[in-house]
């Protein structure tokens, strides 16, 4: 018998996943930075860079703005991550 993972409240509260047509990190563009992968904030829709990027703008945004959940903005990736509860879910 397999156990189902219980999702945190922040992920459970997402009714519709926000997507972005943006192909750049909004904050890296302002400072001339480079990014590796992009994430979309599920509270405000900001498109920011991942933790593999030098500036880790999504992590900073999530913690400073109390916007805990982000989804991948990468084509073919269908998952969300909660920065507050350090929990993720894959929708594939």
Secondary structure, 3 states (H helix, E strand, C coil): CCCCCCCCHHHHCCCCCCCCCCCCCHHHHHHCCCCCCEEEECCCCCEEECCCCCCCHHHHHHHHHCCCEEEECCCCCCEEEECCCCEEEECC
